[in-house]
């Protein structure tokens, strides 16, 4: 099973994600803001990072950008409830993925989460070594 | 024997000149008749004529002694011979003259014996006919008489030219009068047009140092309260100062002075001191050398228009603020729904509930899903407008998107599809187009309660506009559902207004469609009769025909 870092500023959301992912057999590490998440990412090699987008301090977009640079082998999943200031269109096609490999719009369902997580993990080896061709 | 006279060398020019006089077949005129009457007396002859030699006849402009005869054939006319002579042609006794002895005018009526004709020669040397004397007994003119006859022919020639000059002058006068009437009519029409213009118009004479007002139309009094008596002849700068203030008036004067046009919206004051918002255009009238001759002022009261404009801006700002607020709310609620969705599902999956608890948890999950859909609508509605930048062939995208939109329709609903119109590109985002169609189809389906006919038409129309009508793709969706009453119709585009049961609709569907159509530069129209169904028409401007 995989090791997953979840970065989310809203505690109940973070908790529920941890329960579901752990229930799916994954090892889950939690961070409540972007900086903390990035620090954990430098210390540990995660298979997957799940990051909220709109957080106080460092935004999810920055976390994903820097995280992917420093940890190219890790997959990134963005989760968002929409832009509180201008509104991002959720649930529609063609929307930018905030720099991540995939995006889920809150509130998503358990099966959606588990499905996308296993899909990302399945892709991971191929995408993790693009330099090797 | 009768010998017809030879045809003069310059015959065609001579005839042309004769016709130009417009004298042939004209009514008798006193000046010619008095000359022939005088000649008859002086020469003591029964017959005196002013004869004009036409192509096939001689025609008498004046005749004494030949009642009822106005012309004779040219081939027997003495005058045809006379016009060939340099001076007077005199025939003392026609019976003894080989040229005329057998002439029916000699052998028969009027029994000519004596003939003397002096050619009528115009100033351009055209010989048109003769002034002639005829007697039924032989005769011979004295030298003095010959002189008088020549003078009489000369007098007739002068009279004819004078007559022609007078006629030309009359014609010229008539033409001038006609032109003047036309000019007067045009100027009257122009004046009437400016008079009835719904814009206040003033014209000032810029060639005078004080630039006096030459004209104001009735609307100017309606707008400003000033009478023509207080305005016309007054310094236009002084007048403008009273209405729009000295500073603006001076600025306009400088612009006009340098030949520029100016347009501004400014608070102006009527004669009674009341204020209004004026849209003022002043334009110079330039002469041929570019000098400023006059200044036209056009003024209208746009107070109401501006109020409506401001109200529209305020409404848009309010909606934008509401949209931002909704975005924030949706973000918070989506976060709160997240643990509910995950943990309830997890509890169900892990069988941690009693049977009744499981049922309750199912309801909680359903509610979460509904809440998520509502938040989705709210976020879509609050999203700031953006230009699509995507071009699609209208019938292609229409068919693709429609296939998705009608997928989930109840079995009792028949879909009638008609596509017409030439291929054309429209600028729109696929997702937005699908939001429009899905919302409209779902509304129609809801109105029909699961059974009815849904008619969807795509064809071409024109987007109405005062300035530049554009071709547009027209999409019409008609249902056979319950329809809407006037109150519902009025509020149909209002956010959160819904006729669906609580939990079935957010009241954001039509407002969202309305916003999206507006973003595309299109228009939307709702027509509905309660009990008869609803038709929604959307016009989307065509970017390019292909």
Boltz contact constraints between the chains, C-beta under 6 A:
constraints:
  - contact:
      token1: [A, 10]
      token2: [B, 335]
      max_distance: 6.0
  - contact:
      token1: [A, 12]
      token2: [B, 339]
      max_distance: 6.0
  - contact:
      token1: [A, 13]
      token2: [B, 335]
      max_distance: 6.0
  - contact:
      token1: [A, 13]
      token2: [B, 338]
      max_distance: 6.0
  - contact:
      token1: [A, 13]
      token2: [B, 339]
      max_distance: 6.0
  - contact:
      token1: [A, 16]
      token2: [B, 339]
      max_distance: 6.0
  - contact:
      token1: [A, 16]
      token2: [B, 342]
      max_distance: 6.0
  - contact:
      token1: [A, 16]
      token2: [B, 343]
      max_distance: 6.0
  - contact:
      token1: [A, 20]
      token2: [B, 342]
      max_distance: 6.0
  - contact:
      token1: [A, 20]
      token2: [B, 346]
      max_distance: 6.0
  - contact:
      token1: [A, 81]
      token2: [B, 331]
      max_distance: 6.0
  - contact:
      token1: [A, 81]
      token2: [B, 334]
      max_distance: 6.0
  - contact:
      token1: [A, 81]
      token2: [B, 335]
      max_distance: 6.0
  - contact:
      token1: [A, 82]
      token2: [B, 330]
      max_distance: 6.0
  - contact:
      token1: [A, 82]
      token2: [B, 331]
      max_distance: 6.0
  - contact:
      token1: [A, 82]
      token2: [B, 379]
      max_distance: 6.0
  - contact:
      token1: [A, 84]
      token2: [B, 327]
      max_distance: 6.0
  - contact:
      token1: [A, 84]
      token2: [B, 328]
      max_distance: 6.0
  - contact:
      token1: [A, 84]
      token2: [B, 331]
      max_distance: 6.0
  - contact:
      token1: [A, 86]
      token2: [B, 384]
      max_distance: 6.0
  - contact:
      token1: [A, 87]
      token2: [B, 327]
      max_distance: 6.0
  - contact:
      token1: [A, 87]
      token2: [B, 379]
      max_distance: 6.0
  - contact:
      token1: [A, 87]
      token2: [B, 382]
      max_distance: 6.0
  - contact:
      token1: [A, 87]
      token2: [B, 383]
      max_distance: 6.0
  - contact:
      token1: [A, 89]
      token2: [B, 380]
      max_distance: 6.0
  - contact:
      token1: [A, 89]
      token2: [B, 383]
      max_distance: 6.0
  - contact:
      token1: [A, 90]
      token2: [B, 376]
      max_distance: 6.0
  - contact:
      token1: [A, 90]
      token2: [B, 379]
      max_distance: 6.0
  - contact:
      token1: [A, 91]
      token2: [B, 376]
      max_distance: 6.0
  - contact:
      token1: [A, 92]
      token2: [B, 431]
      max_distance: 6.0
  - contact:
      token1: [A, 106]
      token2: [B, 334]
      max_distance: 6.0
  - contact:
      token1: [A, 106]
      token2: [B, 338]
      max_distance: 6.0
  - contact:
      token1: [A, 107]
      token2: [B, 334]
      max_distance: 6.0
  - contact:
      token1: [A, 107]
      token2: [B, 337]
      max_distance: 6.0
  - contact:
      token1: [A, 107]
      token2: [B, 338]
      max_distance: 6.0
  - contact:
      token1: [A, 107]
      token2: [B, 341]
      max_distance: 6.0
  - contact:
      token1: [A, 107]
      token2: [B, 372]
      max_distance: 6.0
  - contact:
      token1: [A, 109]
      token2: [B, 341]
      max_distance: 6.0
  - contact:
      token1: [A, 110]
      token2: [B, 342]
      max_distance: 6.0
  - contact:
      token1: [A, 110]
      token2: [B, 345]
      max_distance: 6.0
